[in-house]
Amino acid sequence: MTAHTSPSRVWFVTGASRGLGRVVAEAALERGDRVVGTARDTAPLAGLAEQYGGRLLALPLDVTDRAAVFSAVRQAVDAFGRLDVVVNNAGRFLLGMVEETTEQQARDHLDVNLFGALWVLQAVLPHLRAQGSGHILQVTTMAPFGGFASVGLYGAGKAALDSVGAALAMEVEPFGIRVTMVQPRGYATELFTRGATLAAERPEYAPLRARLAAMWSGVEDADPAKAAPALLELVDMADPPRRLVLGGEANTRVRQMLLALAAEHARTEELSGRAG
């Protein structure tokens, strides 16, 4: 990866110890930028800290702790003077049918995936607004506009984030702040293993679960490192898009979903019109 010619940026990356957050942090450091990498466990960042020295600030952070999020952002600004790119990436995965999901699982999941991301936004915005610039990359999912069996709560959190991000983009554009919803395909991270919570399976859903397993068999997750160059190019754009689907196959599938949604609207157009 070649170094870019624009001034060194400061990145604030949540969930930086693994997966997409990790490769983004590495790519930014490699091209000469400075990175504040946060994670509940920062031990996996020790190697990067040794390699890049003072250009990496690793901060332990549980994004569900709002006060801790604000404190981490203040530490980041105190250390590097500004924030240029915020990668709101920390999240977990919840697998289970809607009926199978317990109250505590649902609350814990949304506490991280929705409210944790919201606290990050609220903490960074005063600093970005004061400096009159900044680019927020809100990591959602490739299909935030629709739910899918067995990942309903996961999709719900991501859909809510997409809605928040769209509203935020309108709210902060006058301050010189850009917002892009990053919608990644499935990548080979620990999100679906170490980062996953599994609901207890009810036997009534066994046939559906078998069909889903057959549907997903043979589907291989991509190397997350392939996403990093696209994200670096994204933040270099003078006029970045509001949404970016990561992965060519994912982009094709999203287009198919949008076409199916348009067809559904067309099918019900007459019925809709009779409602006034």
C-alpha positions as CSV (number, residue, x, y, z in Angstrom):
1,M,0.0,0.0,0.0
2,T,1.5,3.3,-1.0
3,A,1.5,6.4,1.2
4,H,-1.1,9.0,0.4
5,T,-0.2,12.7,-0.1
6,S,-2.9,14.3,2.0
7,P,-2.0,15.5,5.5
8,S,-1.8,12.9,8.3
9,R,-5.2,12.1,9.7
10,V,-6.3,11.1,13.2
11,W,-8.5,8.0,13.2
12,F,-10.8,7.0,16.1
13,V,-11.6,3.3,15.7
14,T,-13.8,1.3,18.0
15,G,-13.5,-2.5,18.0
16,A,-10.0,-2.1,16.8
17,S,-8.5,-5.3,18.2
18,R,-9.9,-7.6,15.6
19,G,-11.8,-7.9,12.3
20,L,-12.6,-4.9,10.2
21,G,-11.6,-2.4,12.9
22,R,-8.1,-4.0,13.2
23,V,-7.4,-4.0,9.4
24,V,-8.5,-0.4,9.1
25,A,-6.3,0.6,12.0
26,E,-3.3,-1.2,10.5
27,A,-3.9,0.3,7.0
28,A,-4.2,3.9,8.4
29,L,-1.0,3.4,10.5
30,E,0.8,1.9,7.5
31,R,0.2,5.0,5.4
32,G,1.4,7.4,8.1
33,D,-1.8,8.4,9.9
34,R,-2.3,8.3,13.6
35,V,-4.9,6.0,15.2
36,V,-6.8,5.8,18.5
37,G,-7.8,2.2,18.7
38,T,-10.3,1.2,21.3
39,A,-11.4,-2.3,22.4
40,R,-12.6,-4.0,25.5
41,D,-9.3,-5.9,25.5
42,T,-6.4,-3.9,24.0
43,A,-3.8,-6.7,24.4
44,P,-4.1,-7.7,20.7
45,L,-2.9,-4.2,19.8
46,A,0.4,-4.5,21.6
47,G,2.2,-5.5,18.5
48,L,1.0,-2.5,16.5
49,A,1.9,-0.2,19.4
50,E,5.5,-1.6,19.3
51,Q,5.7,-1.2,15.5
52,Y,4.2,2.3,15.2
53,G,5.1,3.8,18.6
54,G,3.4,7.1,19.4
55,R,1.2,7.0,16.3
56,L,-1.1,4.4,18.0
57,L,-3.0,5.2,21.2
58,A,-4.7,2.0,22.4
59,L,-7.5,2.6,24.9
60,P,-9.5,0.0,26.7
61,L,-13.2,0.8,26.2
62,D,-16.6,-0.8,26.7
63,V,-18.9,1.3,24.5
64,T,-21.9,0.5,26.6
65,D,-20.4,2.7,29.3
66,R,-21.4,6.2,28.1
67,A,-19.1,8.1,30.5
68,A,-16.2,5.9,29.5
69,V,-16.8,6.7,25.8
70,F,-16.8,10.4,26.5
71,S,-13.6,10.0,28.5
72,A,-11.9,8.0,25.7
73,V,-12.7,10.6,23.2
74,R,-11.3,13.4,25.4
75,Q,-8.1,11.3,25.8
76,A,-7.9,10.9,22.1
77,V,-8.3,14.7,21.4
78,D,-5.8,15.5,24.2
79,A,-3.3,13.1,22.7
80,F,-3.5,14.0,19.0
81,G,-5.3,17.4,19.0
82,R,-8.2,16.5,16.7
83,L,-10.2,13.7,15.1
84,D,-10.5,13.3,11.4
85,V,-12.1,9.9,10.8
86,V,-14.3,8.1,13.3
87,V,-14.9,4.4,12.5
88,N,-17.9,3.4,14.6
89,N,-17.3,-0.3,14.3
90,A,-17.7,-2.0,17.7
91,G,-20.4,-4.6,17.8
92,R,-21.6,-8.1,18.6
93,F,-23.7,-10.8,16.8
94,L,-26.9,-12.3,18.1
95,L,-28.1,-15.5,16.4
96,G,-31.6,-16.7,17.2
97,M,-35.2,-16.6,16.0
98,V,-37.3,-13.8,17.4
99,E,-39.2,-16.1,19.7
100,E,-36.1,-17.7,21.0
101,T,-34.3,-14.5,22.0
102,T,-34.5,-13.7,25.7
103,E,-35.2,-10.3,27.1
104,Q,-31.7,-10.0,28.5
105,Q,-30.1,-11.1,25.2
106,A,-32.1,-8.5,23.3
107,R,-31.2,-5.7,25.8
108,D,-27.5,-6.7,26.0
109,H,-27.2,-6.9,22.2
110,L,-28.8,-3.5,21.5
111,D,-26.8,-1.9,24.4
112,V,-23.7,-2.6,22.4
113,N,-24.8,-2.5,18.7
114,L,-27.2,0.5,19.0
115,F,-26.6,2.5,22.1
116,G,-22.8,1.9,22.2
117,A,-22.6,3.4,18.7
118,L,-24.9,6.2,19.7
119,W,-22.7,7.2,22.7
120,V,-19.6,7.3,20.3
121,L,-21.5,9.6,18.0
122,Q,-22.6,11.9,20.8
123,A,-19.0,12.0,22.2
124,V,-17.2,12.8,19.0
125,L,-19.6,15.3,17.5
126,P,-18.7,18.4,19.7
127,H,-15.1,18.0,18.7
128,L,-15.8,17.5,15.0
129,R,-18.2,20.4,15.0
130,A,-15.7,22.7,16.7
131,Q,-13.0,21.9,14.1
132,G,-15.5,22.2,11.2
133,S,-14.6,18.9,9.7
134,G,-14.6,15.1,10.1
135,H,-15.8,11.9,8.5
136,I,-17.9,9.4,10.4
137,L,-17.9,5.8,9.0
138,Q,-20.9,4.1,10.6
139,V,-20.6,0.3,10.1
140,T,-24.0,-1.2,9.6
141,T,-24.7,-4.2,7.4
142,M,-25.2,-4.9,3.7
143,A,-29.0,-5.1,4.0
144,P,-30.1,-2.7,6.9
145,F,-33.5,-2.1,5.4
146,G,-34.8,-5.7,5.9
147,G,-34.8,-8.4,8.5
148,F,-33.8,-12.0,7.9
149,A,-34.7,-15.2,9.7
150,S,-32.5,-16.0,12.7
151,V,-30.7,-12.6,12.8
152,G,-33.7,-10.4,13.4
153,L,-32.3,-8.6,16.5
154,Y,-28.9,-8.2,14.8
155,G,-30.6,-6.7,11.8
156,A,-32.8,-4.5,14.0
157,G,-29.8,-2.9,15.6
158,K,-28.1,-2.3,12.3
159,A,-31.3,-0.9,10.7
160,A,-31.7,1.5,13.6
161,L,-28.0,2.6,13.2
162,D,-28.6,3.2,9.5
163,S,-31.6,5.4,10.3
164,V,-29.7,7.3,12.9
165,G,-26.8,7.7,10.5
166,A,-29.0,9.0,7.7
167,A,-30.6,11.6,10.1
168,L,-27.1,12.5,11.4
169,A,-25.8,13.1,7.9
170,M,-28.5,15.8,7.4
171,E,-27.9,17.3,10.8
172,V,-24.2,17.7,10.6
173,E,-23.5,18.5,7.0
174,P,-23.7,22.3,7.7
175,F,-20.8,21.9,10.1
176,G,-18.5,20.3,7.5
177,I,-19.0,16.8,8.9
178,R,-19.6,13.8,6.5
179,V,-21.3,10.6,7.4
180,T,-21.1,7.3,5.4
181,M,-22.9,4.1,6.3
182,V,-20.5,1.3,5.6
183,Q,-22.4,-1.8,4.7
184,P,-19.9,-4.8,4.7
185,R,-20.4,-8.2,3.3
186,G,-19.5,-11.2,5.5
187,Y,-15.8,-11.1,6.4
188,A,-13.7,-13.7,8.1
189,T,-13.6,-12.1,11.6
190,E,-14.5,-13.4,15.0
191,L,-17.9,-11.7,15.0
192,F,-19.7,-15.0,14.3
193,T,-17.7,-17.0,16.8
194,R,-16.1,-15.2,19.7
195,G,-18.3,-12.2,19.2
196,A,-21.6,-14.1,19.0
197,T,-24.4,-14.8,21.4
198,L,-26.6,-17.8,20.6
199,A,-30.2,-18.1,21.7
200,A,-31.5,-21.5,22.9
201,E,-33.0,-23.3,19.9
202,R,-36.7,-24.2,19.9
203,P,-37.5,-27.5,18.1
204,E,-40.4,-25.8,16.2
205,Y,-37.8,-23.9,14.1
206,A,-35.6,-27.0,13.2
207,P,-36.9,-27.2,9.6
208,L,-36.3,-23.6,9.0
209,R,-32.9,-23.8,10.6
210,A,-32.0,-26.7,8.3
211,R,-33.0,-24.7,5.2
212,L,-30.9,-21.7,6.4
213,A,-27.9,-24.0,7.0
214,A,-28.3,-25.4,3.5
215,M,-28.6,-21.9,2.0
216,W,-25.4,-20.7,3.8
217,S,-23.4,-23.9,3.1
218,G,-20.5,-23.2,0.8
219,V,-20.6,-19.4,1.4
220,E,-17.1,-18.3,2.3
221,D,-16.4,-15.1,4.2
222,A,-13.8,-12.8,2.6
223,D,-10.5,-11.6,4.1
224,P,-11.3,-8.3,5.9
225,A,-8.0,-6.9,4.7
226,K,-9.6,-6.6,1.3
227,A,-11.9,-3.9,2.7
228,A,-9.1,-1.6,4.0
229,P,-8.1,-0.1,0.6
230,A,-11.7,0.8,-0.2
231,L,-12.1,2.5,3.1
232,L,-8.9,4.5,2.7
233,E,-10.1,5.6,-0.7
234,L,-13.5,6.5,0.7
235,V,-12.0,8.9,3.3
236,D,-9.9,10.5,0.6
237,M,-13.0,11.4,-1.5
238,A,-13.8,15.1,-1.7
239,D,-17.5,14.2,-1.9
240,P,-18.0,10.8,-0.2
241,P,-21.2,8.8,-0.6
242,R,-23.8,8.4,2.1
243,R,-23.6,4.6,1.8
244,L,-20.9,2.2,0.6
245,V,-21.5,-1.5,0.2
246,L,-18.2,-3.4,0.8
247,G,-17.8,-6.3,-1.6
248,G,-18.8,-6.8,-5.2
249,E,-20.9,-9.8,-4.6
250,A,-22.6,-8.0,-1.7
251,N,-23.3,-5.0,-4.0
252,T,-25.0,-7.3,-6.5
253,R,-27.1,-8.8,-3.8
254,V,-28.1,-5.4,-2.4
255,R,-29.2,-4.3,-5.9
256,Q,-31.3,-7.5,-6.2
257,M,-32.9,-6.8,-2.8
258,L,-33.7,-3.2,-3.9
259,L,-35.3,-4.5,-7.2
260,A,-37.4,-7.0,-5.2
261,L,-38.5,-4.2,-2.9
262,A,-39.4,-2.0,-5.8
263,A,-41.4,-4.9,-7.4
264,E,-43.3,-5.3,-4.1
265,H,-44.2,-1.7,-4.0
266,A,-45.4,-1.9,-7.6
267,R,-47.6,-4.9,-6.8
268,T,-49.4,-3.1,-4.1
269,E,-49.6,0.3,-5.8
270,E,-53.3,0.2,-6.5
271,L,-54.2,-1.1,-3.0
272,S,-52.0,1.6,-1.5
273,G,-53.7,4.3,-3.5
274,R,-57.1,3.3,-2.3
275,A,-56.0,4.2,1.2
276,G,-56.0,7.9,0.3
